[in-house]
Amino acid sequence: MLRSSEWSGPRSPFKLLDIWQSFADSLNHGYQMSIYEYDNDLSVRDAIDLILKTENLKQYPEYESFQSSVEDIDRKFKSMLSDKQFRTDKTLWWQRGILMNRSGEYAADVTELYRIEE
């Protein structure tokens, strides 16, 4: 499943979860790198989505715990996103979101690419 996707990082679901948690935690102080780095960092959530959508994985007892943990991290991540500003060139909610706390290159990229001011 992850082998056939574009994801080239760790393939363990719980390792992906750790990375998603660390990324969400790191955003408490905003994001300063470019929007391209942000998209790269965010790609771990794409890999998690593939896992959540794979029907045959739902049979494993760890699946519910994994899904619940993802939902918890997602709630935290969503709380950092603007509810009025969105990236129009993306499809999935975590890709479309614009961080409320932005600075540095990320803020400049959001302004330049999406004409969104703070």
C-alpha positions in Angstrom: 0.0 0.0 0.0 2.6 2.7 1.0 5.1 1.1 -1.3 2.9 1.9 -4.3 2.2 5.5 -3.1 4.5 8.5 -3.4 5.4 8.2 0.3 9.0 7.4 0.8 9.3 7.7 4.5 8.8 5.2 7.4 6.2 2.5 6.6 5.2 1.6 10.2 1.7 3.1 10.9 2.7 4.0 14.5 6.0 5.6 13.3 3.9 7.7 10.9 1.7 8.6 13.9 4.7 9.7 15.9 5.8 11.9 13.0 2.3 13.4 12.6 2.2 14.1 16.4 5.6 15.7 16.4 4.7 17.9 13.4 1.5 19.1 15.0 3.3 19.8 18.3 6.0 21.8 16.5 3.3 24.1 15.1 2.5 25.5 18.6 5.1 28.2 17.8 4.1 28.7 14.2 5.8 27.7 11.0 8.6 29.7 9.4 10.0 27.5 6.6 8.6 27.7 3.0 5.2 26.4 2.0 7.0 23.8 0.0 8.7 22.5 3.2 5.4 22.7 4.9 3.8 20.5 2.2 6.6 18.0 2.5 6.2 17.9 6.3 2.4 17.5 5.8 2.8 14.6 3.5 2.9 12.2 6.4 -0.8 12.8 6.9 -1.3 11.7 3.2 0.4 8.4 4.1 -1.8 8.0 7.2 -4.9 8.6 5.1 -3.9 5.7 2.9 -3.7 3.5 5.9 -7.1 4.6 7.2 -8.7 3.9 3.8 -7.3 0.4 3.5 -10.2 -1.9 4.3 -8.2 -5.0 5.2 -6.3 -3.2 7.9 -9.5 -2.6 9.9 -9.5 -6.2 11.0 -6.5 -5.7 13.2 -7.0 -4.9 16.9 -4.5 -2.0 16.7 -6.6 -0.2 14.0 -9.1 1.4 16.4 -6.3 2.7 18.6 -4.5 4.0 15.5 -7.6 5.7 14.2 -8.4 7.2 17.5 -4.9 8.7 17.9 -5.1 10.1 14.4 -8.4 11.8 15.2 -6.9 13.3 18.4 -3.9 14.7 16.5 -6.2 15.9 13.7 -8.3 17.9 16.2 -5.2 19.6 17.5 -4.0 20.3 14.0 -7.4 21.7 12.9 -7.4 24.0 15.9 -4.3 25.7 14.4 -5.9 26.3 11.0 -7.9 29.3 9.9 -11.6 28.6 9.5 -11.9 31.4 6.9 -8.8 31.1 4.7 -8.0 28.1 2.5 -5.6 27.0 -0.2 -7.7 26.7 -3.3 -5.2 24.4 -5.2 -5.5 21.5 -2.7 -8.2 18.9 -2.1 -7.9 17.3 1.3 -8.7 19.3 4.5 -5.2 19.1 6.0 -3.7 20.3 2.7 -6.2 23.1 2.2 -5.8 24.6 5.7 -3.8 27.8 6.3 -2.1 28.1 9.6 -3.2 31.0 11.8 0.2 31.4 13.4 2.5 32.0 10.5 5.7 33.8 10.0 8.9 33.8 7.9 8.9 32.2 4.5 5.6 30.4 5.1 3.8 33.7 5.7 5.4 35.3 2.7 4.5 32.3 0.5 0.9 32.3 1.7 0.6 36.0 0.9 2.3 35.7 -2.5 0.7 32.5 -3.7 -2.8 32.8 -2.2 -3.1 36.6 -1.7 -3.9 35.9 2.0 -2.8 38.5 4.5 -2.7 37.8 8.2 
